[in-house]
Amino acid sequence: MDPQSLIIETPSGRVHAHAAPRGEDAILYTLGGALRGTVHVTGTHHPHHWDQFTALRATFGSADAMAELPPADSLPRLRNSTARHTGYLLAWEGPAGPQWEQSRIESTSGRPPSPKTGDTLRTVLHAVTEDASRRPDRAQILDASRVRQTPALLDFFALSRRNSAADIARYGSRAASDRRQARIVTAAWWAAARWLTTHPHPVLALLLADRPGSLARQAHALVLAATANEDAAATEARRMQRFEAEAASLRSQMQPRRRIAAARPAR
């Protein structure tokens, strides 16, 4: 596809963005006019569904923000300014229409950009993302990005599963210990209650009363702690199940590509 020019009106003046494919999974927008530098647009997964590659990420610089830092000279700067800027915009289609996730615009000089500069940079990010979403090769970009990112995502899921399994075991151990201690304290409470009926004493009454430091309060606190650990284990188990399902989905999406590659005749 031939490079295309996009004209963007910004608070700092008119910006020209020349779009050209970069490999199979990205579009590189070279900026001119009021803003100089590049914006790299690539596909990525939905922010809430790691196996669904339906989002676009526009990043200042010529490198994917998920892979490495972009070269300093590719970061955008305003005309007649030496300050370079970083930031990204994530865009996807939600149930009610387009949705966005905007990072904070920062300057490599260490000083925050002015409101005008910030508005200019955000305007450019939105404009190139909208332009990329209308390109005929959008589906190709998303698919190629999925292929590129899937191996790293599967490694991430494997690590997450190990971490989740360890967390579930730890929460379960804590809950069992709390339940065991609660039974011991409850048995002590009943023993004290029996003593109180035959040998009334103010100390026994204090141990039985619902007050700080009493057996009743200790038993109640241990039961609450056990319940909290059991809830945490259940939450982590659901998280692990979700990651396992998304990992399985990513692997299944790779199967058609493997079958196509295997079916191609050898050269």
C-alpha positions in Angstrom: 0.0 0.0 0.0 1.3 3.4 -0.9 2.0 5.9 1.9 -1.0 8.0 2.8 -1.1 11.5 4.2 -3.4 12.4 7.1 -4.0 16.1 8.0 -4.6 16.7 11.7 -5.7 20.1 13.1 -4.2 20.5 16.6 -4.0 23.4 19.1 -0.3 23.8 18.0 -1.1 23.9 14.3 -1.6 21.5 11.4 0.2 18.2 11.6 0.8 15.9 8.6 0.9 12.2 9.3 2.2 10.0 6.5 1.2 6.3 7.0 3.1 3.3 5.7 3.0 -0.4 6.7 5.9 -1.7 8.8 6.0 -5.4 8.4 2.7 -7.3 8.6 1.6 -6.1 12.0 2.1 -2.4 12.2 1.5 1.0 10.6 4.2 3.7 11.0 2.9 7.3 10.9 5.7 9.8 10.2 4.7 13.3 11.5 5.5 16.6 9.9 4.3 20.2 10.3 3.7 21.4 13.8 4.8 18.0 15.2 7.9 16.0 14.2 8.5 12.3 15.1 6.6 9.0 14.6 3.6 7.1 15.9 3.6 3.3 15.8 0.2 1.6 15.5 0.0 -2.1 16.1 -2.7 -4.6 17.1 -3.0 -6.0 20.6 -5.4 -8.0 22.8 -8.6 -6.6 24.3 -7.8 -5.1 27.7 -10.2 -7.5 29.4 -9.8 -10.5 27.1 -6.2 -11.6 26.5 -7.2 -14.1 23.8 -9.2 -11.6 21.7 -7.0 -9.4 19.4 -9.5 -6.6 18.7 -7.6 -3.5 20.0 -5.2 -1.1 18.4 -2.3 0.5 20.3 -0.9 3.8 19.1 2.5 4.5 20.6 4.8 7.5 20.3 8.1 6.4 18.7 9.0 3.8 16.1 8.9 0.8 18.4 6.0 -1.2 19.9 5.6 -0.1 23.5 5.0 -3.7 24.6 8.4 -4.8 23.2 11.1 -2.2 23.8 11.8 1.5 24.2 11.6 3.6 21.0 14.7 5.5 19.8 14.8 8.9 21.3 14.9 10.7 17.9 11.6 9.0 16.9 9.7 10.5 19.9 7.5 13.4 18.8 8.5 17.0 19.5 6.9 20.3 18.6 8.4 22.4 15.9 11.0 24.8 17.4 11.2 22.6 20.5 13.7 20.0 21.7 11.5 18.3 24.2 10.5 14.7 23.3 7.4 13.0 24.5 6.1 9.6 25.4 2.6 8.1 25.6 0.2 5.7 24.1 -3.5 5.2 23.3 -5.3 1.9 23.4 -8.6 1.7 21.4 -11.2 -1.0 21.1 -14.8 -1.5 20.2 -17.1 -1.8 23.3 -20.7 -2.7 23.7 -21.7 0.9 23.5 -19.2 2.0 20.8 -15.5 2.9 20.7 -13.6 2.9 24.0 -10.2 4.4 24.8 -7.5 4.0 27.4 -5.1 7.0 27.3 -1.7 7.0 29.1 -0.3 10.1 30.7 1.7 12.2 28.2 5.2 12.7 29.6 8.3 14.6 28.5 11.8 13.2 28.4 13.0 16.5 29.7 11.6 15.7 33.1 9.2 18.6 33.0 5.5 18.0 32.4 4.2 19.2 29.0 2.1 22.3 28.9 -1.7 21.9 28.6 -1.5 23.0 24.9 1.2 20.5 24.1 -0.6 17.7 25.9 -3.8 18.5 23.9 -1.8 18.5 20.7 -0.2 15.1 21.4 -3.5 13.5 22.5 -5.2 14.8 19.4 -2.6 13.2 17.2 -2.8 9.9 19.0 -6.6 9.8 18.6 -6.4 10.9 14.9 -3.9 8.2 13.8 -5.7 5.5 15.8 -9.0 6.4 14.1 -7.3 6.4 10.7 -5.7 3.0 11.4 -9.1 1.5 12.5 -10.5 2.4 9.0 -7.6 0.9 7.0 -8.5 -2.1 4.8 -5.5 -4.0 6.3 -6.7 -3.6 9.9 -7.8 -7.3 10.1 -4.4 -8.4 8.8 -2.6 -6.2 11.3 -4.6 -7.7 14.2 -4.0 -11.2 13.1 -0.3 -10.7 12.6 -0.1 -9.1 16.0 -1.8 -12.1 17.6 0.6 -14.5 16.0 3.6 -12.4 17.2 2.4 -11.9 20.7 0.9 -15.4 21.4 4.1 -17.2 22.4 4.9 -14.5 25.0 1.3 -14.6 26.3 1.3 -18.4 26.6 4.5 -18.1 28.7 2.8 -15.5 30.8 -0.2 -17.7 31.3 2.0 -20.6 32.3 3.8 -18.5 34.9 0.5 -17.1 36.1 -0.9 -20.6 36.6 2.1 -21.6 38.7 1.8 -18.4 40.8 -2.0 -19.0 41.2 -1.5 -22.6 42.3 1.0 -21.5 44.9 -1.4 -18.7 46.1 -4.3 -21.1 46.3 -2.3 -23.6 48.4 -1.1 -20.8 50.7 -4.6 -19.4 51.2 -5.9 -22.9 51.8 -3.2 -23.6 54.4 -4.0 -20.4 56.2 -7.7 -21.1 56.2 -7.2 -24.6 57.6 -5.0 -23.3 60.3 -7.5 -20.6 61.2 -10.3 -23.1 61.3 -8.3 -25.4 63.5 -7.4 -22.6 65.9 -11.0 -21.5 66.0 -12.1 -25.0 67.0 -9.5 -25.0 69.8 -10.6 -21.6 71.1 -14.3 -22.5 70.8 -13.7 -25.7 72.8 -11.9 -23.6 75.4 -14.9 -21.2 75.5 -17.3 -24.1 76.2 -14.9 -25.5 78.9 -14.8 -22.0 80.5 -18.6 -21.8 80.3 -19.0 -25.2 82.1 -16.6 -24.0 84.8 -18.5 -20.8 85.2 -21.8 -22.7 85.9 -20.1 -24.7 88.7 -17.5 -22.2 89.9 -18.6 -18.6 89.2 -15.7 -16.2 88.9 -15.2 -12.7 87.4 -12.2 -13.9 85.3 -14.2 -16.6 83.6 -16.9 -14.1 82.9 -14.4 -11.9 81.2 -13.1 -14.8 79.1 -16.6 -15.6 77.9 -17.8 -12.0 77.2 -17.7 -10.5 73.7 -14.9 -8.1 74.4 -11.3 -7.5 73.2 -9.0 -10.3 74.2 -11.9 -12.7 75.2 -12.2 -16.2 73.9 -15.4 -15.3 72.2 -13.7 -12.4 70.3 -10.7 -14.6 69.4 -12.9 -17.4 68.0 -14.9 -14.9 65.9 -11.8 -13.3 64.5 -10.3 -16.6 63.5 -13.5 -17.6 61.7 -13.5 -14.3 59.8 -9.8 -14.8 58.9 -10.5 -18.3 57.7 -13.4 -17.1 55.5 -11.3 -14.3 54.0 -8.6 -16.8 53.1 -11.1 -19.2 51.6 -12.6 -16.4 49.5 -9.2 -15.3 48.3 -8.4 -18.9 47.3 -11.7 -19.1 45.4 -11.1 -15.8 43.6 -7.6 -17.0 42.6 -9.0 -20.3 41.4 -11.5 -18.4 39.2 -8.6 -16.2 37.9 -6.6 -19.3 37.1 -9.5 -21.0 35.3 -10.0 -17.8 33.2 -6.3 -17.7 32.2 -6.4 -21.4 31.3 -9.4 -20.9 29.1 -7.8 -17.9 27.4 -4.5 -19.9 26.9 -6.5 -22.7 25.4 -8.3 -20.2 23.1 -5.0 -18.8 21.9 -3.6 -22.2 21.2 -6.7 -23.2 19.2 -6.4 -20.0 17.2 -2.9 -21.0 16.2 -4.0 -24.4 14.9 -5.4 -23.2 11.6 -2.2 -21.4 10.8 -0.1 -24.5 11.6 -2.4 -26.6 9.3 -2.0 -24.1 6.5 1.7 -24.1 6.9 1.9 -27.9 6.9 -0.3 -28.1 3.8 2.0 -25.8 1.7 4.1 -27.7 -0.8 7.9 -27.7 -0.2 9.9 -25.5 -2.6 
